[in-house]
Amino acid sequence: MICLEPGLQMTFLRSHRWKQWGLRLLPKRALTAAVGRFARMRLSRLLIPHYVRWYQIDADEAELPLAAYSSLCEFFTRGLRPGARPLATEGLISPVDGTVSALGRILEGTLLQAKGCLYTVSALLGSERDAQVFEGGHYITLYLSPRDYHRIHMPLSGEVVFWRYIPGRLYPVNALGVAAVPGLFSKNERLVSWLETRYGRLAMVKVGATVVGSIRTPYGPWFTGAWNRHRRRVHEGAVELWLDKGGELGRFELGSTVILLCPPGMLKNFTVRSGSSVRMGEQLAQMNPLPTRPIRSSNVNPVTQAGTAALGTTHNWRPI
């Protein structure tokens, strides 16, 4: 954690000290395991109508009627009816529904978490060398609340080429957690994916959180349950998974955070601002002119043809 000024550092620490202790004492992993287990039980389906009313969710967007979901977890990870999320034809699109909590330039290897508090790209990615690639580039942090659509999609057409799972804590990533825990996103467990696109290679960081029972993708380590994950070491591996822009890449079981890191020269300017509510498929930024580099077409790549279809019928899901 790096603070902007000594005065801001003291203000940050003093104003949130009691909140930090409260979050430290919270049995985060036990709570996550308990909520995740209950949410997968058939009994939990009785809560779906109440959940929809409490969070004011537009149930008409769901691909199935509410009575068709066998559990609360299944509703959390629901697909959407065709046409519910049209894709912007140009630029970098939002991979999720959520709120822009921070965005800007990556300078001196740091990102903004909250007013007066920065954290490092190297800590987030788990590598100094990987962090150097993004110096001078751009980042955007997207928070998914419990009411949001929880599937994660490709912001550009491209190929997932590498992943790294980094174990960690399970602090909440809501406004309370972000304000109270310095370096939150580099402390929580996360899955980093590197996406090779015609504009260059970007990184997508999927951050776990309290009561987020799992981050599911068709690649990565095969860990199950919150208790099984916290003692694991860093895992990483290569993968070849082509997806078109808007193709489904993974899903959160409950809300969390996605951070996109773009190298210098990729983005021209952002078309959203901090605090903006965005939907999957909406434009986040305009791109700089396309570099002259080859790109593979999903029509000839046999890895996957998921497109914007649900991954559940195409991939072998791995719970992380």
Buried (B, 14 or more C-beta within 10 A) or exposed (E): BBBBEEEEBEBBBEEBEEBBEEBEEBEBBEBBBBBBBBBBEEEBBEBBEEBBEEEEBEBEBBEEEBEEBEBBBBBBBBBBEEEBBEBBEEBBBBBBBBBBBBBEBBEEBBBBBBEBBBBBBBBBBBBEEBBEBBBEBBBBBBBBBBBBBBBBBBBBBBBBBBBBBBBBBBBBBBEBBBBBBBBBBBBBBBBBBBBBBBBBBBBBBBBBBBBBBBBBBBBBBEBEBBEEBBEBEEBBEEBEBBBBBBBBBBBBBBBBBBBBBBBBBBBBEBBBEBEBEBBBBBBBBEBBEEEEEEEBEBEEBEBBBBBBBBBEEBBEBBBB
